[in-house]
Amino acid sequence: MPITIGETPLTTAQVAAVARHGAPVTLSPAALDRMAATRAIIEALADDPVPHYGISTGFGALATTSIPPERRTDLQRALVRSHAASSGAEVETEVVRATVLLRLQTLATGRTGARPELAEQYAALLNAHITPIVGEYGSLGCSGDLAPLAHIALAAMGEGEVRDAAGARIPAAEALEAAGLAPLTLREKEGLALINGTDGMLGMLALALEDLTALIDTADLAAAMSIEALLGTDAVLADDLQVLRPHPGQARSAAAMRDFLAGSAIVASHRTDDCTRVQDAYSLRCAPQVHGAARDTLDFAATVAARELASAVDNPVVTPDGRVESNGNFHGAPVAYALDFVAIAVADLASMSERRTDRFLDVARNQGLPPFLAHDPGVDSGHMIAQYTQAGIVSELKRLAAPASVDSIPSSAMQEDHVSMGWAAGRKLRRAVDGLARVVAIELLTAARALDLRSAALGVAPAAATAAVVARLRADVPGPGPDRYLAPEIDAAHRLVVAGELFAAARAASATAPAAAPATAPTTAPTPLTTGAPR
């Protein structure tokens, strides 16, 4: 079903539907009417002897240069051509489509003064699956994502290169002709209307929010499996303990972990008076706190994204009362900060996941499991190097967590003397999200192997939810045994994480499992096995 542009602000789910899954779009009649009304204001100002920025003047540092009427079409065309100056690796199709979509949404507000034909062209590009080629480098995040948006505008003008619906790289003019579209000829103000926006960084934030919402759920599942297989206690997950520190994300993650562990005979096997473990390591005991903080960070970023999705970002803008006003709304700081903040949470989630994985491999900490979970330790290395892979990713995620938004390199002869670097923040967050998915996949792979070994050793079954995850993994990845070629197994687990299949298996099983007694905090602590203050 087509997604209508111009009635209400888009949601992140709708952005993902169009950008990632190819959902068609349509423009509301009201949006086209708004555009036509404000376009009339721009055309009236085009003949005004008083200069108006971007309508009868140059741009940026050339804002004081008056442009005669006969050169204004040349001005708009030159603006787009000169700003389409990106370089580097080709930006992913879904990011470019998200950028096209979000620029289309701003056009549809009627605040840019562009003709309805421009919005219709952008909608047609999306529906024909014509994707402009954009290089990774070129945006400073102010005045928005100039270079990426200029490449998109260039394609709408029939210049530059695109990917067609089959993924072939062809000249834009050929793609437009094949789709029955005529190249755009831009008029006053329209070049600015197409390139002044935060659409690229916002698109990357929207897609990351969609990915991470599911990925944090799966991280909760991985933590629960690790707690179970490492003979950790579920008492710390009790709801009354979460209420003492009422962060909503923490409560949600703790509740999810409780659900996944419900009915576990492995957990019940050591929930006895003779258990000598006072408390678990932080990577187990504090999982709800860290995962919950990541959830709350994501909620903050979602609030920023929702505000930006409801915005009309351009300069100048046509106000509802008909004024044409310069402004600074194109500055990417709000989105850039959110992108950087989320990257910090992603790095910390992955760091904790890697620590849980490492505990499985160390006989001093894994509660009786074989070294490295190896079949024949010494001959076999088990999951030793899988943890190395995690460690390498986590190290990179820490570097990617360094904020891009604290940097600024002045440009445009010091007219643009402070920039957001929001596009760079979005690029590194995308890499971070991919890394987190791989780290969590390795934890799940390792926890599943440990659960198989633990269940066999104790003669008791894991929770219904975690057993379902192991079963789903075993459809693609064999259980414990002599060393095998491990990379394909990591890739298989990663695919299942990204597709949401492991989380879905756990939820389906936990929904049908018999109700279990809720976890409760012990009223008295057993005597510790070792001396020293518990931490």
N, C-alpha and C positions, 0 to 999 in steps of 0.2 A: 504494500500500500504506500503511495507516495507521501512524503513528508512535506507539509505545506509550510512555506517560508513567508513570514510577514504577518502572521496572526499573533503568535506568542513567541517568546524567546525559545530558542532551541535548548534541549537538555544535552548532557554529555552522552547519554544513551543514543539520542538521535544523531549526534555528531558521529559516533562510532558506527551507527547503522549506515550512514551515507558514505563515510570515509573508508570504512573497512569492509562493509558487506554490500556496497553498491546500491543501497536503497534509492529509488528515484525521488526527485523533488519537483514541487510545483509552486508557483508564485500565487499568493492570494490576490484577488482583484483589488482589495483595499491597499495593498502594498504598491501596486502599479499606479493607483490613483494618487497616493502620497508622493510618489516619485515624480509624476507628471506635474503636480502642483508646485513642488519646490524647484523643479527644473525651470518652470516659467519665471521664477524669481531670479535664477542665475542668468537667464537669457536677457532679462531686463537690465541687469547690472552690467552685462557685457558691453553695452553701449554708453554706460555712465562715464563721463569725463573724469570722475573721481576714481583713482586706482583701487582695485580690490584684489587682495592676495590670491594668486592662483587662477584668477579669472582674466585679469588684464595685466598681470605682472609675472615676473619670473618666480623662481622658487628658492627657498633656503636663503643662502647669503645673497642671492640675486633678487630678493623680494622687492627691492626698490627700483628694479628695471621695468619700465613700461613696455608692453608688447602690443604692437599695432594689430587691429582686428584681422588683417589678411594673413598674419603669421601665427595666429593662436592655435590653429590646427597643427601646424608644424611644431609649436611649443609642446603640445600634449604628446605628440608622437615622439619627439626628442626626449621628453622626460622619461617615458617608459623605456625607450631603447637604451638610454644612458644608465638608467638605474638597474636594468637587467644585467648585472655584472657579477653574478655569483660564480663560485669556483668550487672545486673539490668533488667528492663523491656525490652521486645522485641521491637526492632526498627520496625517502620511501613514498610510494604511491599514496598510502593512506594519509600521510602527513600533508601532501600536496592537496589531496581531495578535501581534507578538513579545512585547509586554508582557503580554498576556493569557496567552500560552503559558508564559512564564517564571513568572508568578504561579501558574499551574496546577501547574507542576513543583514549586514550593515547597510548595504545599498537599499534593501527593502524597507528600512526604517523611514526613508524619505528625507533623512537629515543631511545627505551628501550633495544633493543637487544634481545627481546624475540622471540621465534619461532612463526610462523603463527598459529601453533596448539593451542596456548594459546588463541589467539583472537577468533579462531573458537569455542573453548570450551565456552568462555564467551558469545558469540552470541547464542550458543545453549542453555545455561542456561536461557537466557532471552526468547528465543522463545518457550522453553518448560515450561515456567513459574515456574521454580525451583528457590526458593528464600531462600538463606542461612539465618540461624538464627543468628542475631547479637544483643548483649546486648547494652543497652543505654550508659553505661560507659566504658571507655577504651582508648578513643582517646584524646591526648593532642594537636592535630593539628600540630604536628611536630615530626618526619618526615612525615608529612601528617597525614592521618587517619589510623594509623597502625593497630590497633586492628580490626576495622570494615572490612578493606580490607583483613586482614588475615583470618577472618572467611569466607569471600567469596572465597579466594584462597583455603582454607581448603576444602570447599564443592566441588570445581572443582577437587580436588585431591581424592574425594570420602570419605572424613572424615567429622565428625561433623554432624549437623542436618540441615534440610531445611524444608520449606513449599512446598508441591507439588502444582500442578495446582488447586487442589480442596481445598487447604488450610490446608491439614493435615500435622502434624509435623512428619516427618519420617527421618531415617538415610539417609545421603547424598548418600551413596553407592546404596541404594535401588532406590532412585530417578534417579540417573544416569543410572542404569541398565534399569529401566522402559522406559527411554527416548532413549535408545540405545546408550548411551555415555560411553566411557571408562574413568576411572580416569586418571588424568594427573600425569606424573612423571616429576618433575621439574629438570632442568639442570642448569648449571652455570648462575648466574645473575638473573634467572627467579623469584626466590622468592622475591628479591628486586623489580623487575619490577611489581609485583602484589600488593605490599603493600605500596610503596612509592608514595603517592599522596594525593591531596586535594579533592578527588572525593566525599567523604561523605558530607563535608561542602558545596562544590559547588553544589551538588545535592539539598541540602536543600535550598540554596539560589535561585536556578533556580525555584524550585517549589513555593517558597514564592513569587517570582516575578510574576509568573503566577497568583497566588491567589490574590495578592495585586493590580495588575493592574485592575482587575475587581472589587475588593472590594472598592478601592478609588472612582471608578465611582459610586458605590452604596452609598457610604458615601456622595457624592455630592447630590445625589437624596434625601437622608434622610435630609440633611441640607435644601434643597429647600422646602421640605414638612413642616419642622419645621418653616421656615421663613413664609410660607403661613399661617399655622394654628395658629401661634402666632401673626398674624397681623403685621409681620415685613415688611420692605420696600425692594423692589427690586432695588431701585435707586443706592444702593452701588455696585450693580453688573455691572453697566454700563461699557462698553468696554473702554471708554475714561479715566475712573478712573484707570483701570488696566494698561493702557499704561504708566501712570505716574510712575509705579514701574514695569518694564518689566521682571518680573520673568515668564517664560513660563508656569509653573504649575499653578500659580495663574490665569493667563488669561484663561487657559483651564477650570479650575474649575468654575470660574465666568461665562464663556460662557455656561457651562453645566447647572448651576443653572438657568440662564436666560431662557434657552430653556425649562426646566421643569416647569417654572412658567408662560410661555407664555400663554396669554389668560385667566389668572385666574381672575374670577369675585371677588373673595375674596380679592386679592391684589388690584384690581381696586377700591373696595368699600371704601378703606381708603386712596386712592391716591388723596386727595382733599385738598383744601386750609384750611379747618377747622380742619385738622388733627393736633393734638397737640404734637405728638411724634417727638422729634428732631432727635433722632437716636436710633438704637437698641443696645442691649447688645453685648459684644464682641463675644459671642458664635454664634450669628447670623451675625453680621456685618463683622466679621473677618474670617468667614468660608472660603472664597476663599483663603485668605492668608495662613491659616493653612493647608487646604487641598492641596493647591498648593505647599507649602513647602514639604509636604509629597510626592507629585508627583515628584518634583525635586530630592528629596532624592532617590526615586526609580529609577529615570533615572541614577543617579550616580552609584547606585548598579548594574544596568543593564549593564553599561559600564564595570565595574569590572568583572561581570559574562561573558560578551562577550570576554574579554581578556583572562580570565581563560579557557573558552571553546575552545579557539584557541591555548592553551598551550600544551606542552608535559612535564608533571611533573614527574620526576624520578631522581634517583641518584644512580650510575652515569648515564650519558646519552651518547648515541652515536651521535656525531655531524655529520652534512652532509658531512664533509670532512674525516670522518672515525676515528676521535679521540674518546676516551672514557674518559670523564671528570667528576670529582666530582663537585657538585654545591650545592647551597642552595635553589633551586627553589621549593622544597617541603614545605617550610615554609608557613604556612597558613595566615600570617598577612594580605595580601590584601583582602582575602575573609572574614576573621574574622572581620576586621574593617567595611566592608560593611554590614555584618550581624548585627553587633551591632548598626550601624547608622540607619538601617531600623527599628530595634526594638524601637528606640527612637521615630521615626515618628509614628509608630503604636500606641504607648502609648499615644501620644499627640492627634492623631485623635480620639481615644476612649474617652479620657478625655473631649474633646470638645463635642462629641456626648452625653455623659452623662449629661453635663451641659444643653444642649438644652432640653433633656428629663425632667430634673428636673424642668425647667421653666414651663412646661405644668401642673405640679402638684401643683404649689403654686399659690393660688388665688391672691397673691400680685403681681404676675408677669405674669399670663397667660391670661390677657386681657379678663376677663369675663367668663372663662370656670369654670366648677364645681371643687371643691377641689379634687385633685388626679384623675380628670376625672371620679369620681365615679357616679354611677346611683342614689344612695341615700346616700349622704355623712353622715358618722356616722355609718349607718348600713353597707354600702359598703366601701371598701378600694380602689377600682379602681386599678390604676397602681402603687400604693404606693410601693409595694414590688418589682415590676419589676425594679424600679429605684435602690432599694437596691442591686438587682442582678447585675445591671450595675456597681454600685459603688464598689462591691466586686471584679469584674473582673478588673475594671480600677486600683484599688489599686494593684492588682497582676501585671498588665502590667507595672506599674511604677517600681516595683521591677525587672521585667524581662528586663527593659530598662537599668539597670546597666550593663555596658559592661563586657563581659567575656574576651575580648582581652587585657585588662590591667593587667591580672593576668599571672603569669608564675611560674611553679614549675619545677625546674631542674630535669633531669632524665638521665638514662644511664651513671651513674658514672661521671656526669658533662660533658659528651660529648655533650648531648643535653641540654645545660644550659639555653636556652631561647626558650619557646614554645608559640604557638599562642592561644590556647584554642578555635580555630575556630569551632570545632565540638560542643562544649558547647554553643557557640553563635548561631549555627544553631538550636540546640535543643530548646533553649528558644525562638527563633524567631518563630518556628512552634507553640508553645503554645500561643505566643502573637497573631499570625495571627488568630488562632481559637477564642481567646478572643475578638478581634476586630469585627469579624463577628457576634458574639453574641450581643455585645454592639450595633452595627448598627441595628441589627434585632429588638432589643427592642425599639430603637428610631423610627424606621419605624412603628412598631406596635402601639406605643403611638401616633405618629403624625397622623396615619390613624384614630385612635379613635377621636382625637381632630378635625380632618378635618370633620368627620361625624357630630360631635356636632356643630362645627362652621358653617358649611354649612346649617344645619337645623335652627340654631339661626338667621342667616343673610338672609336666603332665597336665597342665591346665590351659584353658582357652583364653585368648585375648577378648577385648570388648567386641561387640558385634560390629561397631563402626570401623574399628581398626582392622578387624579380620576381613572386612569387605574390601578395604584398601589393599591389603596384602593379596587377596584373591584377584583383584583387578590388575595389580602389578604382575602377578604370576601368569596372567594371560599373555604378557609380552616379555617378561623377564623371568628366567628360571630362579628357583630358590637356592639356598646354600649348597655349596659344593666346591670342587676344585676350581682354581682360578680360570677365568674365561676372559675373552676380549671384552673389556669393561665399557669402552666408549659407547658402543651401541646401546647398552643397557641404560647408561646415563641419558642418552638422547631419547630413548623410549620413555623414561620417567619424566623428562622435561616436556615431551609432547603431551603426556597425560596431565601434567600440571597446568600447562597453558590452555589445554582444551577443557579444563575443569572436571575431568572424568574421575579423578581420585576423590576430590571433594564431594562430587555428586554421589559416588558409591558410599562414602561414609555417611552422608546425610540420609540417604535412602535406608541404610541399615539401622541407623540410630533412631529413625522415625518408626521403625517396625519392631525394635527391640523392646523386651519387657521393661517396665519401669524399675529403676534401681533406687536404693536409698541414696539421698543426696550426700555429697561429701560434707564432712563437718570437721571443724578444727578440734584437735585434741585438747581436753581441759588440763591435762598434766603431761609433761614431757617425760619420756622414758630416759633412763640413765644413758648418757652418751657412751659409745664404744671407745672413743679415744679422749684423751684429756685436752684441755684448752677450751677457750670460750667459743661456743657455736656462733656461726655467722649467718 
